[in-house]
């Protein structure tokens, strides 16, 4: 989306996409395909969201990097940004995120929404209708920066816990 869309514009477009993704998540039966003349069921899930920082925060319902809670992974306040010990950073929790996002969505007034957003740095994203969507782990910095900064490996190994130990010399070699 060009420009700086607001959350209503983002969610308006996401609603249509999520409606389609929900159908595919539950499965679609194709009566026949080139390789399966008797038909085939297909299910689909989309992950992760890879955007620039501004787009990723907007898409997933997080406040910008200028907010008190600037990070999509933790709740380290901006005034403690000098803290370089990740083990001390309070982690965001999916259930709490969903709860606050739902409060934002269901707030009776714009003033109430603004207060929730100011306090928590979270707003509703239509992606939260996807039962598998986890905005905390599925929201990534765009690939150019990920590659340039060497963060692909960190994200895959540390956040998604997808890792394999290298075999010791002489073990497991072909």
trRosetta pair geometry for C-beta under 8 A, 3 or more apart (Angstrom, degrees):
i j d omega theta_ij theta_ji phi_ij phi_ji
1 5 4.7 -10 129 -21 143 138
1 9 6.8 138 -170 135 156 116
1 10 7.0 -132 15 -96 158 71
1 13 6.8 -166 -70 3 127 163
4 54 7.8 -66 -123 165 89 135
5 9 3.8 -120 -168 89 109 132
5 10 5.3 135 113 -53 123 80
5 58 7.0 114 75 172 88 147
6 9 5.3 97 53 10 65 101
6 10 7.2 -128 104 -3 33 92
7 10 5.6 -54 -143 39 36 112
7 11 5.9 30 160 -15 69 110
7 58 7.0 -149 -90 -159 67 81
7 61 7.5 68 -134 -115 119 67
7 123 5.4 -58 -123 123 158 149
7 124 7.5 104 171 65 129 71
7 125 8.0 -103 -152 -90 100 65
8 11 5.9 -57 -140 43 27 106
8 12 6.1 37 155 -30 63 105
9 12 5.6 -48 -146 28 29 116
9 13 6.9 20 158 -9 61 104
10 13 6.3 -66 -160 41 29 103
10 14 6.0 24 150 -16 68 115
10 58 5.4 -170 -76 154 159 101
10 59 6.3 -143 -169 -97 132 48
10 125 7.5 -46 122 -129 120 83
11 14 5.2 -55 -134 44 35 113
11 15 6.1 53 160 -39 67 95
11 124 6.9 39 -99 108 143 95
11 125 6.8 -150 -92 -142 93 42
11 126 4.8 137 -146 -31 77 106
12 15 6.1 -42 -155 13 24 115
12 16 8.0 19 151 -10 52 98
13 16 6.4 -58 -168 31 39 106
13 17 6.8 29 145 -11 69 111
14 17 5.4 -62 -149 44 41 111
14 18 5.6 39 157 -21 77 109
14 59 7.4 143 -81 -149 132 73
14 125 6.8 -56 131 -178 171 76
14 126 3.7 157 113 53 115 129
14 127 6.2 -74 -171 -44 135 74
15 18 5.9 -57 -142 39 25 108
15 19 6.4 34 155 -26 62 103
15 126 4.9 -126 -74 -126 57 153
16 19 5.8 -49 -151 27 29 116
16 20 7.0 24 153 -12 61 104
17 20 6.0 -61 -160 38 33 108
17 21 6.2 29 149 -18 69 110
17 126 7.7 112 60 106 90 132
18 21 5.3 -53 -139 40 36 113
18 22 6.2 44 158 -26 67 101
18 126 4.8 -145 -10 146 148 106
18 127 6.4 -153 -89 -95 121 40
18 129 5.1 86 167 63 140 122
18 130 6.2 -122 -142 -49 99 92
19 22 6.0 -53 -152 29 26 112
19 23 7.1 28 150 -17 58 101
20 23 5.8 -53 -158 31 36 112
20 24 6.6 27 150 -11 67 108
21 24 5.6 -59 -148 43 36 109
21 25 6.1 45 151 -29 69 103
21 44 7.1 -107 -144 99 69 102
21 45 7.7 73 -173 -129 104 41
21 46 6.0 -74 -128 8 131 117
21 130 6.0 -32 116 -95 128 117
22 25 5.4 -46 -142 29 33 116
22 26 6.6 24 160 -11 63 104
22 129 6.8 -48 -69 129 126 109
22 130 6.8 -140 -78 -101 78 68
23 26 6.3 -65 -155 41 28 102
23 28 6.4 46 146 -67 94 106
24 27 7.5 51 -171 -81 33 15
24 28 6.0 -36 -110 -14 59 114
24 42 7.2 -38 -151 116 86 91
24 43 6.4 123 161 -158 65 43
24 44 3.8 -25 153 45 124 107
24 45 8.0 -172 113 -60 102 37
25 43 6.3 39 -158 -165 26 94
25 44 6.7 -80 -71 71 47 57
25 45 6.0 67 -109 -85 89 76
25 130 6.7 165 -62 -145 154 88
25 131 7.1 147 161 31 152 100
25 132 7.2 -170 -137 5 130 116
26 43 7.3 -150 85 -120 12 99
27 41 5.1 2 -171 -176 117 109
27 42 6.8 150 -149 75 65 35
27 43 4.6 -41 -87 -78 74 91
28 41 7.1 156 78 -153 35 61
28 42 5.4 -23 62 62 86 89
28 43 7.7 152 14 -83 67 44
29 39 6.0 25 176 172 94 122
29 40 7.4 176 -151 91 60 30
29 41 5.0 -32 -96 -95 74 73
29 42 7.8 158 -94 16 26 70
30 33 5.4 53 114 -52 138 98
30 36 7.6 97 86 80 108 119
30 39 5.9 180 93 -151 56 73
30 40 5.4 -4 54 58 100 77
30 41 7.8 177 17 -89 70 23
30 42 6.4 32 -11 -4 108 115
31 39 4.9 -56 -160 -97 26 111
32 36 6.6 -162 -153 102 52 67
32 37 5.0 7 -147 -153 113 42
32 38 6.9 99 -105 17 82 8
32 39 5.5 -60 -71 -72 47 60
33 36 4.6 38 47 46 99 87
33 37 7.6 -112 56 -69 46 33
33 39 7.5 99 -4 -131 80 30
33 40 5.6 -32 5 19 125 124
35 40 8.0 23 82 -38 87 147
36 39 6.1 -56 132 88 108 10
36 40 4.1 72 88 -44 162 114
45 130 7.6 121 -143 -177 86 127
45 132 5.5 -22 -141 68 134 154
46 130 7.8 -89 49 -128 88 163
47 132 7.4 -95 -46 123 129 112
47 133 7.5 -179 -87 -115 103 62
47 138 4.8 -86 -146 -132 101 120
48 137 7.6 -110 -110 127 121 62
48 138 4.1 -170 -130 -164 84 66
48 139 6.8 -153 180 -60 109 16
48 140 5.0 80 117 -11 140 114
49 56 5.9 142 118 -130 109 80
49 59 5.3 -173 -173 111 149 140
49 60 5.9 -172 53 -59 154 106
49 127 7.4 -45 -54 -109 135 165
49 135 7.8 -5 20 -131 132 71
49 138 5.8 73 8 136 82 90
49 139 5.3 -12 62 -110 109 60
49 140 6.7 170 82 25 54 76
50 56 7.6 -26 -154 -90 18 112
50 140 4.8 -20 -103 73 72 114
50 141 7.9 3 -149 93 72 25
50 142 5.9 99 166 -122 80 48
50 143 5.7 35 173 -40 135 88
50 146 7.8 -56 -145 -15 112 142
51 54 7.8 -99 135 71 111 53
51 55 3.4 -117 165 98 132 114
51 56 4.1 176 64 -58 103 74
51 59 6.0 128 -1 2 156 140
51 140 7.8 125 24 74 56 66
51 142 5.8 -53 139 -74 17 91
52 55 4.9 82 52 16 75 106
52 56 6.8 -147 87 -10 31 92
52 141 7.8 12 -147 -161 33 63
52 142 4.8 -13 -79 -28 49 133
52 145 7.9 97 -126 -5 66 129
53 56 5.8 -57 -142 37 26 111
53 57 6.3 24 161 -17 64 107
53 64 7.9 82 136 -152 99 73
53 65 6.0 10 154 -38 136 124
53 141 6.2 -6 -75 -121 80 84
53 142 7.7 -89 -33 -6 55 93
54 57 6.1 -57 -149 36 26 108
54 58 6.3 21 156 -14 63 112
54 64 6.5 3 -119 -123 73 103
55 58 5.8 -61 -146 41 30 109
55 59 5.9 29 159 -20 68 112
55 142 7.9 60 52 -62 120 110
56 59 5.8 -55 -140 38 26 111
56 60 6.1 0 169 4 63 116
56 62 7.7 -5 122 43 75 120
56 72 7.1 -75 135 -45 113 153
56 139 4.9 119 178 -172 107 98
56 140 6.8 -135 -122 66 142 34
56 141 7.0 -91 -12 -95 161 36
56 142 7.5 -144 -40 -47 119 73
57 60 6.6 -73 -141 50 21 94
57 62 4.3 -92 -149 79 76 96
57 63 6.6 -47 -178 98 125 20
57 64 5.5 127 110 -98 162 46
57 65 7.2 -133 -52 -35 153 68
57 72 6.8 -143 -99 -67 74 111
57 139 7.6 87 -80 -177 40 141
58 62 8.0 -73 -43 55 22 66
59 125 6.6 62 151 -142 42 135
59 127 7.0 52 159 -20 80 139
59 139 7.5 164 81 -119 102 104
60 72 6.6 41 93 -133 147 132
60 125 5.5 -74 -166 -45 23 169
60 127 6.5 -50 -115 51 56 144
60 135 3.9 139 -170 -151 110 114
60 138 7.5 169 -110 85 129 89
60 139 4.3 -42 -41 -86 165 132
61 101 5.5 33 156 -119 154 121
61 104 7.9 155 -167 67 117 152
61 122 5.9 36 139 -165 100 68
61 123 4.8 -141 -158 73 85 63
61 124 5.9 -108 -122 126 133 9
61 125 3.5 -120 -40 -30 109 103
61 127 7.6 -143 -16 44 109 103
61 128 7.0 1 -11 -34 153 119
61 135 6.2 -52 42 -129 100 170
62 72 5.1 -91 -62 -98 168 87
62 121 6.3 16 -165 148 69 93
62 122 6.5 -26 -108 -104 52 60
62 123 8.0 -147 -56 27 10 77
62 135 7.1 175 -39 151 102 128
62 139 7.1 117 -3 158 134 174
63 66 7.7 -105 151 65 100 64
63 67 3.3 33 130 -27 136 163
63 68 7.8 28 87 39 157 62
63 69 6.3 98 44 73 125 80
63 70 7.1 -81 95 -104 99 43
63 117 6.7 131 -80 -178 106 88
63 121 3.5 -85 6 -152 126 86
63 122 7.3 -68 -22 -49 87 33
63 123 7.9 106 -64 -9 67 96
64 67 5.6 128 59 -17 59 95
64 70 7.3 -21 118 -133 46 79
65 70 4.6 54 -151 -164 48 111
66 70 6.9 124 12 -108 11 110
66 78 7.9 21 -177 -102 31 155
67 70 5.4 163 62 -82 72 63
67 78 7.2 -180 106 -40 38 129
67 121 4.6 128 141 -116 146 114
68 77 5.3 -28 176 -144 88 87
68 78 5.3 -119 -142 7 38 105
68 79 7.7 -19 -142 -7 82 89
68 121 6.4 -138 60 -53 79 123
69 75 5.4 -30 -129 -139 118 65
69 76 7.7 128 -131 62 67 40
69 77 6.6 -52 -78 -104 63 55
69 78 7.6 -113 -58 -31 20 85
69 120 7.0 -34 28 174 147 37
69 121 3.8 -149 62 20 107 153
70 78 5.4 83 -19 -82 120 98
70 81 7.7 10 36 -93 138 115
70 121 7.6 -105 -62 -148 29 154
71 74 4.9 6 94 50 137 76
71 75 7.6 -131 63 -67 101 20
71 76 6.1 35 18 41 135 95
71 89 7.8 -21 69 -175 159 138
71 92 8.0 -158 105 -26 88 119
72 92 7.3 -72 164 12 41 155
72 135 6.9 -110 -166 145 113 86
72 136 6.2 176 155 -132 82 48
72 139 4.7 -95 168 84 161 133
73 89 7.9 44 110 125 96 137
73 91 7.1 -52 159 -138 71 73
73 92 6.3 -160 172 18 22 110
73 136 6.2 104 -114 -173 48 84
73 137 7.9 74 -110 -85 88 52
73 159 7.2 -90 -119 -114 131 123
74 86 7.9 -151 -53 -151 155 75
74 89 4.0 -4 -164 152 157 119
74 90 6.1 127 -171 76 89 48
74 91 5.6 -61 -111 -106 76 40
74 92 6.1 -145 -105 -18 18 82
75 89 7.5 150 50 172 52 79
75 90 4.4 -42 58 88 103 107
75 91 7.3 22 6 97 90 8
75 92 5.8 128 -43 -72 90 72
76 80 5.5 -120 -177 85 88 110
76 81 7.1 115 133 -93 116 50
76 83 6.3 -143 -151 63 130 126
76 89 4.5 -50 -55 -136 115 98
76 90 6.7 157 -63 34 56 75
77 80 5.0 78 64 14 80 101
77 81 8.0 -94 108 -44 50 70
78 81 5.5 -4 -165 -44 48 112
80 83 4.9 6 159 -8 92 121
83 88 6.2 -104 176 84 129 123
83 89 7.0 152 112 -76 125 84
85 88 4.5 46 99 11 109 113
85 89 7.6 176 96 -28 61 80
86 89 5.5 -43 -155 10 47 119
92 96 7.2 -141 -172 72 67 113
92 97 5.9 51 171 -60 111 118
92 136 4.9 -163 91 -116 121 128
93 96 4.3 72 73 14 101 110
93 97 6.7 -170 88 -13 48 87
93 136 7.9 -48 -148 -52 4 164
94 97 5.5 -57 -147 36 30 114
94 98 6.3 29 157 -18 67 105
94 134 5.5 -52 -109 -135 129 95
94 136 5.9 -117 -80 11 77 129
95 98 5.8 -52 -147 37 31 111
95 99 6.3 35 153 -22 64 106
96 99 5.5 -53 -148 35 32 115
96 100 6.4 26 157 -14 66 106
97 100 6.1 -59 -147 40 27 104
97 101 6.1 26 156 -18 65 111
97 122 6.0 -162 -148 -130 71 147
97 135 6.5 -149 153 55 148 111
97 136 6.3 -162 -30 -47 161 109
98 101 5.7 -56 -142 40 28 112
98 102 6.2 30 157 -20 63 107
98 128 6.2 153 -121 -157 83 124
99 102 5.9 -58 -152 36 26 110
99 103 6.6 29 150 -20 62 104
100 103 5.4 -49 -150 33 36 115
100 104 6.5 39 150 -21 65 101
100 116 6.6 164 -172 -178 86 108
100 120 4.8 -142 -167 157 147 166
100 122 4.5 73 110 77 123 140
101 104 5.6 -50 -152 33 34 114
101 105 6.4 35 150 -20 65 105
101 122 5.3 -91 -70 155 74 111
101 123 6.5 62 -130 137 76 19
101 124 4.7 118 177 -94 87 54
101 125 6.8 -55 -153 14 137 71
101 128 5.7 166 118 -64 151 167
102 105 5.5 -50 -144 36 35 113
102 106 6.0 13 162 -2 68 113
102 124 7.0 88 -85 -94 30 105
102 128 7.9 -144 -62 134 79 150
103 106 6.2 -69 -139 50 24 96
103 107 6.4 53 154 -60 62 87
103 116 5.6 -175 113 -130 108 146
104 107 5.8 -27 -154 -16 29 117
104 113 5.5 77 -159 -137 75 80
104 116 4.7 -163 -88 106 80 142
104 117 6.4 81 -121 -61 125 81
104 122 6.5 -151 -26 111 142 77
104 123 4.7 -148 153 -134 158 55
104 124 5.1 -162 89 -26 106 84
105 123 7.9 115 -58 179 67 65
105 124 3.6 75 -67 -63 101 151
107 110 8.0 114 110 -89 121 14
107 112 3.8 -174 -173 106 116 114
107 113 4.4 176 67 -64 149 71
107 116 6.1 -138 -69 -5 140 137
108 112 5.8 67 49 15 68 153
109 112 4.7 102 57 4 78 99
109 113 7.1 -137 101 -2 45 85
110 113 5.4 -52 -149 37 37 114
110 114 6.2 41 151 -23 67 104
111 114 5.6 -51 -147 34 31 114
111 115 6.6 32 153 -20 63 104
112 115 5.8 -53 -150 34 32 111
112 116 6.5 32 153 -17 65 104
113 116 5.8 -56 -149 37 32 110
113 117 6.2 28 155 -16 66 110
113 123 7.3 49 -172 -123 100 104
114 117 5.8 -58 -146 40 29 110
114 118 6.1 31 155 -21 65 108
115 118 5.7 -53 -143 36 30 111
115 119 6.1 23 159 -14 65 110
116 119 6.0 -62 -146 41 26 107
116 120 6.0 -24 173 24 65 115
116 122 7.4 -69 148 71 94 79
116 123 7.7 115 104 -96 107 66
117 120 6.9 -78 -129 57 20 79
117 121 6.8 60 -174 -103 58 21
117 122 7.0 -143 -118 61 58 37
117 123 5.4 6 -99 -66 108 99
118 121 8.0 11 -165 -61 11 55
124 128 6.6 -101 -158 28 70 138
125 128 5.4 114 71 -16 75 95
125 135 6.5 111 42 -84 144 142
126 129 5.8 -25 -178 5 60 114
127 130 5.7 -34 -175 15 59 114
127 133 4.8 -178 155 -163 89 159
127 135 6.7 113 94 -77 127 101
128 133 6.0 -133 -104 85 32 129
128 135 7.1 -38 -77 -30 87 119
129 133 7.8 43 57 20 39 137
130 133 3.8 87 75 -25 108 114
133 138 6.4 -92 -158 34 66 157
134 137 4.8 12 111 39 121 97
134 138 5.3 126 73 -11 69 105
135 138 6.1 -68 -113 54 25 96
135 139 5.3 28 -176 -31 67 118
136 139 7.1 -45 -129 21 8 105
137 159 5.7 165 -138 162 90 109
137 160 6.6 121 -178 -82 120 71
140 146 6.6 7 167 -74 113 136
140 155 6.3 51 -122 -150 110 161
141 145 4.9 -78 148 86 118 123
141 146 5.4 154 86 -62 94 84
141 149 7.9 -1 99 39 149 137
141 151 6.5 30 53 86 126 154
142 145 5.4 81 68 20 80 99
142 146 6.7 -144 103 -11 35 95
143 146 5.1 -53 -136 38 35 116
143 147 6.0 32 164 -17 69 104
143 152 7.9 34 -140 -78 73 110
144 147 6.3 -60 -152 38 24 104
144 148 6.1 18 155 -14 62 115
145 148 5.6 -56 -136 43 32 111
145 149 5.7 12 169 -1 69 115
145 151 7.3 4 127 25 76 131
146 149 6.6 -70 -140 49 18 95
146 151 4.6 -101 -144 68 64 100
146 152 5.0 84 156 -59 110 76
146 155 7.0 -40 -141 0 118 138
147 150 7.6 26 -176 -72 28 34
147 151 8.0 -70 -35 39 19 75
147 152 6.4 23 -84 -26 56 119
150 153 6.5 -26 172 29 76 109
150 154 7.2 80 125 -14 74 108
151 154 5.0 -57 -150 43 56 116
151 155 5.7 55 153 -24 83 103
152 155 6.1 -61 -150 37 26 106
152 156 6.2 15 160 -10 65 113
153 156 6.0 -62 -142 43 27 105
153 157 5.7 7 168 -3 67 118
154 157 6.4 -67 -134 48 20 98
154 158 5.3 -15 -177 13 64 123
154 159 7.6 56 136 -9 67 97
155 158 6.9 -56 -109 50 14 88
155 159 5.0 -27 -160 27 55 126
155 160 6.8 44 146 -4 67 101
156 159 7.4 -9 -54 50 9 86
156 160 5.3 -37 -148 44 42 122
156 162 5.1 -59 172 62 85 110
156 163 7.8 138 125 -69 82 68
157 160 7.5 20 -20 57 9 80
157 161 7.4 33 -180 -120 35 20
157 162 6.5 -91 -93 70 41 60
157 163 4.6 71 -139 -82 86 104
158 161 7.6 -7 173 -74 13 51
167 171 4.2 -145 180 94 108 90
167 172 3.4 -149 -90 47 159 124
167 173 6.7 -156 88 -46 142 69
168 171 4.8 51 58 21 78 123
170 173 6.7 -75 -142 9 16 122
